[in-house]
Amino acid sequence: MSQDRKKFEDFKFSKQLLNAIEECGYDSPTPIQEKGIPAAQSGQDVIGIAQTGTGKTAAFLLPLFQKLKYAQGNVPRALIIAPAKELAIQINEVAQDLSKYTDLRIVCLYGGIGATDQIKQINNGVDIIVATPGRLMDLYRRENLDLRQVKTLILDEADRLMDMGFMPQLRQLQEKMPQKKQNLLFSATFHSVVERLSEEFLDFPKRIEIAPQSSVVSNIEQLYIEVPNFKTKVNVLEYLLEKAEFEKVIVFINSKSTATSLTKYLNRKTESEVRVLHSNKSQNARINAIKDFEENIVNVLVTTDVSSRGIDVKGVSHVINFELPFQYESYVHRIGRTGRADKSGVAISFCNQAEVMHLKKIEGLIKEEVSQLGFPEGVKVEQTPKQETIDIERVIDTLKRKADPTFAGAFHEKKKKYPSKKTNKRR
């Protein structure tokens, strides 16, 4: 560590905050905290870009707590919006830990559960609200929320918020809050389209970019195995869970139903304790799955992209992309579940022929090469079903056509050589 590296004391935080920081095990500020905290303290609007797992949450929470100081009034003075329930819950947990020696009142609002308890907490007085857009708008429309005193708006994972189609809700919420306030946007990825949209919310923002956009932290080893089909992927996963030294594993898959089926299979066939997590699960089931995973009651979590940004679990040794994500940016967030807090991690992607082509696109996005692992010896290679072969070839054709518009492809519909046999009926 360089001698001029900042300490948390350098930010002039209160003793209460410094005590909480120490108890949370934060040794020294991460780069996004080192640059983001002073920018937020200055009162100006901020765009913060840094890889997932580098401390963005504390970078916006600590200056906010310093700014608000203590409980005051009954309506919220700060609003933090996150795209998913899991991320909102995670932010709230960090906020509760860092504010434990203050009397600041923090309420977390999200769907999937009844709103009665959340409304009761709001009515008891609140300083900071952490919320997902849907539940926030729902309670506002029901006149359970007064946003006229909000002086700080924070959008976490701002790119995902906008990509998920939350712009209409964000615009409506913006109209309900004071025009003069501080706005902060934080994310691991922030492509140009989203940046243009962010102009609606920010005035002359200070841009803090700790690493190139869509980059991956250096302590994550990225690997892939070429696997011909779904059934063989199951065989490879079963082999790795049985033979490899995996401490704690997150397996990402695209479909909720497939995630459930795969979990049932692994629980039958392997000695690993496996849980499944996706949006069809009840909120309690999702919270319990994450809790069991955190406490090492289970060491394998099979999940969809609902967890690619909302899980901050220590000690995840491996992330496995059973399938590559539909959106390339999600790859960065998925593998960012490992290699957190300066720990090393490994990300392994299973790729069929089409996914190998997708992986090349991802390599272009992250500006890194993903190394290929040899196919594990002794693992049975299943025959690819006809429909799966057709699906893979169609994806390959689509990707080739995008690269070359003149490419006809295996599924190109050829012109008929002969006229239709249908006769024209006399009228």
C-alpha positions as CSV (number, residue, x, y, z in Angstrom):
1,M,0.0,0.0,0.0
2,S,1.4,3.4,-1.0
3,Q,2.2,5.8,1.8
4,D,-0.2,8.4,0.4
5,R,-3.1,6.0,0.5
6,K,-6.0,7.6,2.4
7,K,-7.5,6.3,5.6
8,F,-11.1,6.6,6.6
9,E,-10.1,9.1,9.3
10,D,-9.0,11.4,6.5
11,F,-12.7,11.9,5.5
12,K,-13.5,13.6,8.8
13,F,-16.2,11.0,9.6
14,S,-17.8,11.1,13.0
15,K,-16.6,8.8,15.8
16,Q,-19.8,6.8,15.4
17,L,-19.1,6.1,11.8
18,L,-15.5,5.3,12.3
19,N,-16.4,2.8,15.0
20,A,-18.9,1.1,12.7
21,I,-16.4,1.0,9.8
22,E,-13.8,-0.7,12.1
23,E,-16.3,-3.3,13.3
24,C,-17.3,-4.0,9.7
25,G,-13.7,-5.0,9.0
26,Y,-13.0,-2.2,6.5
27,D,-9.2,-1.7,6.7
28,S,-8.6,1.1,4.3
29,P,-10.7,2.8,1.5
30,T,-10.9,1.0,-1.8
31,P,-10.2,3.1,-4.9
32,I,-13.9,3.9,-5.6
33,Q,-14.3,4.9,-1.9
34,E,-11.1,7.0,-2.0
35,K,-12.3,9.0,-4.9
36,G,-16.1,8.7,-4.6
37,I,-16.4,9.8,-0.9
38,P,-14.8,13.2,-1.4
39,A,-16.9,13.8,-4.5
40,A,-20.1,12.9,-2.7
41,Q,-19.1,15.0,0.3
42,S,-18.6,18.0,-2.0
43,G,-22.4,18.0,-2.7
44,Q,-22.0,17.8,-6.5
45,D,-23.6,15.1,-8.7
46,V,-21.5,12.0,-9.2
47,I,-21.2,9.2,-11.7
48,G,-19.2,6.3,-10.1
49,I,-18.0,3.4,-12.3
50,A,-16.1,0.5,-10.7
51,Q,-16.1,-3.2,-10.9
52,T,-18.5,-5.1,-8.8
53,G,-17.2,-6.1,-5.4
54,T,-15.0,-3.0,-4.9
55,G,-17.0,-1.2,-2.3
56,K,-19.4,1.0,-4.2
57,T,-22.1,0.7,-1.5
58,A,-20.0,2.1,1.3
59,A,-18.8,4.8,-1.1
60,F,-22.3,6.3,-1.3
61,L,-23.6,5.3,2.2
62,L,-20.8,6.8,4.3
63,P,-20.9,10.4,3.0
64,L,-24.8,10.2,3.1
65,F,-24.7,9.3,6.8
66,Q,-22.2,12.1,7.5
67,K,-24.5,14.5,5.7
68,L,-27.7,13.5,7.5
69,K,-26.0,13.1,10.9
70,Y,-29.1,12.1,13.0
71,A,-32.8,11.3,12.8
72,Q,-34.9,14.3,11.9
73,G,-38.5,14.8,11.0
74,N,-40.8,12.0,9.8
75,V,-40.4,11.9,6.1
76,P,-37.4,10.7,4.1
77,R,-34.5,13.0,3.3
78,A,-32.6,10.5,1.1
79,L,-33.7,7.8,-1.4
80,I,-31.6,4.9,-2.7
81,I,-33.1,3.0,-5.6
82,A,-31.9,-0.5,-6.7
83,P,-33.2,-2.6,-9.6
84,A,-33.7,-5.9,-7.6
85,K,-35.0,-7.0,-4.2
86,E,-31.8,-8.9,-3.4
87,L,-29.7,-5.8,-4.1
88,A,-32.1,-3.6,-2.0
89,I,-31.8,-6.0,0.9
90,Q,-28.0,-6.1,0.6
91,I,-27.8,-2.3,0.6
92,N,-30.0,-2.2,3.6
93,E,-27.9,-4.7,5.5
94,V,-24.7,-2.7,4.8
95,A,-26.6,0.5,5.7
96,Q,-27.8,-1.0,9.1
97,D,-24.2,-2.1,9.9
98,L,-22.6,1.2,9.1
99,S,-25.2,3.3,10.8
100,K,-25.5,1.2,14.0
101,Y,-24.1,3.9,16.2
102,T,-26.3,6.6,14.8
103,D,-30.1,7.0,15.3
104,L,-30.8,7.3,11.6
105,R,-33.9,5.4,10.5
106,I,-33.6,3.3,7.4
107,V,-36.5,1.5,5.8
108,C,-36.2,-1.0,3.0
109,L,-39.1,-1.3,0.5
110,Y,-39.5,-4.1,-2.0
111,G,-42.2,-6.3,-3.5
112,G,-42.9,-10.0,-3.1
113,I,-44.2,-9.5,0.5
114,G,-47.2,-7.5,2.0
115,A,-46.7,-3.8,2.3
116,T,-48.4,-3.4,5.8
117,D,-45.2,-3.7,7.8
118,Q,-43.3,-1.4,5.4
119,I,-46.0,1.2,5.7
120,K,-45.9,1.0,9.5
121,Q,-42.2,1.6,9.4
122,I,-42.6,4.6,7.2
123,N,-45.4,6.0,9.5
124,N,-43.0,5.7,12.5
125,G,-40.6,8.1,10.8
126,V,-37.9,7.5,8.3
127,D,-34.7,9.3,7.2
128,I,-33.5,7.0,4.4
129,I,-35.4,4.8,2.1
130,V,-33.8,1.9,0.1
131,A,-36.3,0.7,-2.5
132,T,-37.0,-1.1,-5.7
133,P,-38.9,1.2,-8.2
134,G,-42.1,-0.9,-8.4
135,R,-42.8,-1.0,-4.6
136,L,-41.7,2.6,-4.2
137,M,-44.2,3.9,-6.9
138,D,-46.9,1.6,-5.5
139,L,-46.6,3.1,-2.0
140,Y,-46.4,6.7,-3.4
141,R,-49.5,6.3,-5.4
142,R,-51.3,5.0,-2.3
143,E,-50.2,8.2,-0.6
144,N,-48.0,6.3,1.9
145,L,-44.9,8.3,1.0
146,D,-43.9,12.0,0.9
147,L,-40.9,12.6,-1.2
148,R,-40.9,16.4,-1.0
149,Q,-38.0,16.5,1.4
150,V,-35.6,14.2,-0.5
151,K,-32.3,16.0,-0.9
152,T,-30.2,13.1,-2.0
153,L,-31.1,10.6,-4.7
154,I,-28.8,7.5,-5.3
155,L,-29.3,5.1,-8.2
156,D,-27.4,1.9,-7.6
157,E,-26.7,-0.3,-10.6
158,A,-28.0,2.6,-12.7
159,D,-27.4,0.8,-16.0
160,R,-29.6,-2.1,-15.0
161,L,-32.3,0.2,-13.7
162,M,-32.6,1.8,-17.1
163,D,-32.0,-1.4,-19.1
164,M,-34.9,-3.1,-17.2
165,G,-37.3,-0.4,-18.4
166,F,-37.6,1.5,-15.2
167,M,-37.1,4.9,-16.9
168,P,-40.9,5.8,-16.8
169,Q,-41.0,5.2,-13.0
170,L,-37.8,7.0,-12.5
171,R,-39.1,10.0,-14.4
172,Q,-42.3,10.0,-12.4
173,L,-40.4,9.8,-9.1
174,Q,-38.1,12.6,-10.2
175,E,-41.1,14.9,-10.6
176,K,-42.2,14.2,-7.0
177,M,-38.9,15.2,-5.5
178,P,-37.2,18.6,-5.2
179,Q,-35.4,19.7,-8.3
180,K,-32.5,21.0,-6.3
181,K,-30.9,17.9,-4.7
182,Q,-27.7,15.8,-5.0
183,N,-27.9,12.9,-7.5
184,L,-25.4,10.0,-7.5
185,L,-25.3,7.1,-10.0
186,F,-23.1,4.1,-9.3
187,S,-22.6,1.0,-11.4
188,A,-20.1,-1.5,-12.7
189,T,-21.1,-0.9,-16.3
190,F,-22.2,2.3,-17.8
191,H,-22.5,2.1,-21.6
192,S,-23.0,5.1,-23.8
193,V,-26.8,4.8,-24.2
194,V,-27.3,4.7,-20.5
195,E,-25.0,7.6,-20.1
196,R,-27.1,9.7,-22.4
197,L,-30.2,8.8,-20.4
198,S,-28.5,9.7,-17.2
199,E,-28.3,13.3,-18.4
200,E,-31.9,13.6,-17.3
201,F,-30.9,13.2,-13.7
202,L,-27.5,14.8,-13.3
203,D,-26.2,18.4,-13.5
204,F,-22.6,18.7,-14.4
205,P,-21.6,15.5,-12.7
206,K,-18.1,14.5,-11.5
207,R,-17.3,11.3,-13.3
208,I,-15.2,8.8,-11.3
209,E,-14.1,5.8,-13.3
210,I,-11.8,3.5,-11.4
211,A,-11.4,0.9,-14.1
212,P,-12.4,0.7,-17.8
213,Q,-16.1,0.2,-18.3
214,S,-17.2,-3.5,-18.1
215,S,-13.9,-4.6,-16.8
216,V,-13.4,-7.5,-14.4
217,V,-11.3,-7.3,-11.2
218,S,-7.8,-8.8,-11.8
219,N,-8.0,-11.4,-9.0
220,I,-10.7,-13.5,-10.9
221,E,-9.3,-16.3,-13.1
222,Q,-11.6,-16.6,-16.1
223,L,-11.9,-20.0,-17.8
224,Y,-14.2,-21.8,-20.2
225,I,-14.8,-25.4,-21.2
226,E,-16.3,-26.2,-24.6
227,V,-19.2,-28.6,-23.9
228,P,-21.4,-29.8,-26.8
229,N,-24.8,-29.9,-25.3
230,F,-27.0,-29.5,-22.2
231,K,-26.8,-33.1,-20.9
232,T,-23.0,-33.1,-21.1
233,K,-23.0,-29.8,-19.2
234,V,-24.8,-31.6,-16.4
235,N,-22.2,-34.3,-16.5
236,V,-19.4,-31.8,-16.3
237,L,-21.0,-29.9,-13.5
238,E,-21.6,-33.1,-11.5
239,Y,-17.9,-34.1,-12.0
240,L,-16.6,-30.8,-10.9
241,L,-18.7,-30.6,-7.8
242,E,-17.5,-34.1,-6.8
243,K,-13.9,-34.0,-7.9
244,A,-12.7,-30.4,-7.7
245,E,-11.9,-28.4,-4.6
246,F,-14.8,-26.0,-4.6
247,E,-15.4,-24.2,-1.3
248,K,-18.5,-22.2,-2.1
249,V,-20.0,-22.2,-5.6
250,I,-22.7,-20.1,-7.4
251,V,-24.1,-21.7,-10.6
252,F,-25.8,-19.3,-13.0
253,I,-28.4,-20.5,-15.4
254,N,-30.8,-18.6,-17.6
255,S,-34.2,-20.4,-17.0
256,K,-36.0,-20.6,-13.7
257,S,-37.5,-24.0,-14.5
258,T,-34.2,-25.4,-15.5
259,A,-32.5,-24.0,-12.4
260,T,-35.1,-25.8,-10.3
261,S,-34.7,-29.1,-12.2
262,L,-30.9,-28.9,-12.1
263,T,-31.0,-28.3,-8.3
264,K,-33.2,-31.4,-7.8
265,Y,-30.9,-33.5,-9.9
266,L,-27.7,-32.3,-8.1
267,N,-29.3,-33.0,-4.7
268,R,-30.0,-36.5,-5.8
269,K,-26.7,-37.3,-7.5
270,T,-24.0,-35.4,-5.6
271,E,-23.0,-35.1,-2.0
272,S,-23.1,-31.3,-2.2
273,E,-25.9,-29.4,-0.4
274,V,-27.6,-27.4,-3.1
275,R,-30.2,-24.6,-3.0
276,V,-32.0,-22.8,-5.8
277,L,-32.8,-19.1,-6.1
278,H,-34.9,-17.3,-8.6
279,S,-37.8,-14.8,-8.9
280,N,-40.6,-17.4,-8.7
281,K,-39.4,-18.3,-5.2
282,S,-41.1,-16.6,-2.2
283,Q,-39.2,-13.8,-0.6
284,N,-38.7,-15.8,2.6
285,A,-37.4,-18.8,0.5
286,R,-34.9,-16.5,-1.3
287,I,-33.7,-14.9,2.0
288,N,-33.3,-18.3,3.6
289,A,-31.4,-19.7,0.6
290,I,-28.9,-16.8,0.8
291,K,-28.6,-17.1,4.6
292,D,-27.9,-20.8,4.4
293,F,-25.3,-20.1,1.7
294,E,-23.7,-17.4,3.7
295,E,-23.5,-19.6,6.8
296,N,-22.1,-22.6,4.9
297,I,-25.2,-24.8,5.5
298,V,-25.2,-25.2,1.8
299,N,-22.1,-24.8,-0.5
300,V,-23.8,-24.7,-3.9
301,L,-26.3,-22.1,-5.0
302,V,-28.1,-22.5,-8.4
303,T,-29.6,-19.2,-9.5
304,T,-30.7,-17.1,-12.4
305,D,-29.6,-13.5,-13.0
306,V,-31.7,-12.3,-10.1
307,S,-28.6,-12.9,-8.1
308,S,-26.0,-11.5,-10.5
309,R,-26.0,-8.2,-8.6
310,G,-27.8,-8.8,-5.4
311,I,-25.6,-11.2,-3.6
312,D,-22.6,-10.1,-1.6
313,V,-21.5,-13.3,0.1
314,K,-18.0,-13.7,1.4
315,G,-15.8,-16.7,0.5
316,V,-17.4,-17.6,-2.9
317,S,-14.6,-19.6,-4.5
318,H,-16.1,-20.3,-7.8
319,V,-18.8,-19.0,-10.2
320,I,-20.0,-21.3,-12.9
321,N,-21.8,-20.0,-15.9
322,F,-23.8,-23.2,-16.8
323,E,-25.1,-21.0,-19.6
324,L,-23.8,-17.7,-20.8
325,P,-26.1,-14.7,-20.0
326,F,-28.4,-13.2,-22.7
327,Q,-27.0,-9.8,-21.9
328,Y,-23.2,-9.6,-22.1
329,E,-22.9,-7.0,-19.3
330,S,-24.4,-9.6,-17.0
331,Y,-21.3,-11.7,-17.4
332,V,-19.3,-9.0,-15.5
333,H,-21.8,-9.0,-12.6
334,R,-22.1,-12.7,-12.5
335,I,-18.4,-13.5,-12.1
336,G,-18.1,-10.5,-9.7
337,R,-19.8,-12.7,-7.1
338,T,-16.4,-14.2,-6.6
339,G,-13.0,-12.5,-6.1
340,R,-14.6,-10.0,-3.7
341,A,-12.8,-7.9,-1.0
342,D,-9.3,-8.6,-2.6
343,K,-9.8,-12.4,-2.4
344,S,-9.0,-14.5,-5.4
345,G,-11.8,-16.3,-7.3
346,V,-12.4,-18.5,-10.3
347,A,-15.1,-18.2,-13.0
348,I,-15.8,-21.1,-15.3
349,S,-18.2,-20.9,-18.3
350,F,-19.6,-24.0,-20.0
351,C,-19.9,-23.2,-23.8
352,N,-21.5,-25.0,-26.6
353,Q,-20.5,-24.0,-30.2
354,A,-22.9,-21.0,-30.2
355,E,-21.8,-19.9,-26.8
356,V,-18.2,-19.9,-27.8
357,M,-19.1,-17.3,-30.3
358,H,-20.9,-15.3,-27.6
359,L,-17.9,-15.6,-25.4
360,K,-15.7,-13.9,-28.1
361,K,-18.1,-10.9,-28.0
362,I,-17.8,-10.9,-24.2
363,E,-14.0,-10.9,-24.5
364,G,-14.4,-7.8,-26.6
365,L,-16.5,-6.1,-24.0
366,I,-14.2,-6.8,-21.1
367,K,-11.1,-6.5,-23.2
368,E,-9.7,-9.7,-21.8
369,E,-9.1,-13.2,-23.1
370,V,-10.9,-16.1,-21.3
371,S,-8.6,-19.2,-21.2
372,Q,-9.9,-22.5,-22.4
373,L,-9.8,-25.6,-20.1
374,G,-9.5,-29.0,-21.5
375,F,-12.6,-31.2,-21.3
376,P,-12.4,-33.3,-18.1
377,E,-11.2,-36.8,-18.7
378,G,-13.7,-39.6,-17.9
379,V,-16.8,-37.4,-18.3
380,K,-19.4,-38.9,-20.6
381,V,-20.2,-36.9,-23.7
382,E,-23.8,-37.2,-24.5
383,Q,-25.3,-37.2,-28.0
384,T,-26.8,-33.8,-28.9
385,P,-30.6,-34.1,-29.5
386,K,-31.8,-33.0,-33.0
387,Q,-33.8,-30.0,-31.7
388,E,-30.8,-28.8,-29.6
389,T,-28.6,-29.1,-32.7
390,I,-31.0,-27.0,-34.7
391,D,-31.3,-24.4,-31.9
392,I,-27.5,-24.1,-31.7
393,E,-27.1,-23.8,-35.5
394,R,-29.7,-21.1,-35.6
395,V,-27.9,-19.1,-33.0
396,I,-24.7,-19.5,-34.9
397,D,-26.4,-18.3,-38.1
398,T,-27.8,-15.3,-36.4
399,L,-24.4,-14.3,-35.0
400,K,-22.8,-14.8,-38.4
401,R,-25.5,-12.7,-40.1
402,K,-25.0,-9.9,-37.6
403,A,-21.3,-9.9,-38.4
404,D,-22.0,-10.2,-42.2
405,P,-25.4,-9.1,-43.5
406,T,-24.8,-10.9,-46.8
407,F,-24.5,-14.3,-45.0
408,A,-27.4,-16.5,-46.0
409,G,-27.0,-19.2,-43.4
410,A,-28.0,-22.8,-43.1
411,F,-31.6,-21.9,-42.4
412,H,-31.8,-19.4,-45.3
413,E,-35.2,-19.9,-47.0
414,K,-34.3,-20.6,-50.6
415,K,-36.5,-19.2,-53.4
416,K,-38.9,-21.8,-54.8
417,K,-37.8,-23.0,-58.2
418,Y,-41.3,-23.8,-59.4
419,P,-44.5,-21.8,-59.3
420,S,-47.2,-22.7,-56.7
421,K,-49.4,-25.7,-57.6
422,K,-52.4,-23.8,-56.3
423,T,-54.8,-22.9,-59.1
424,N,-56.6,-19.7,-59.3
425,K,-60.3,-20.3,-58.7
426,R,-62.6,-18.6,-61.1
427,R,-64.8,-16.0,-59.4
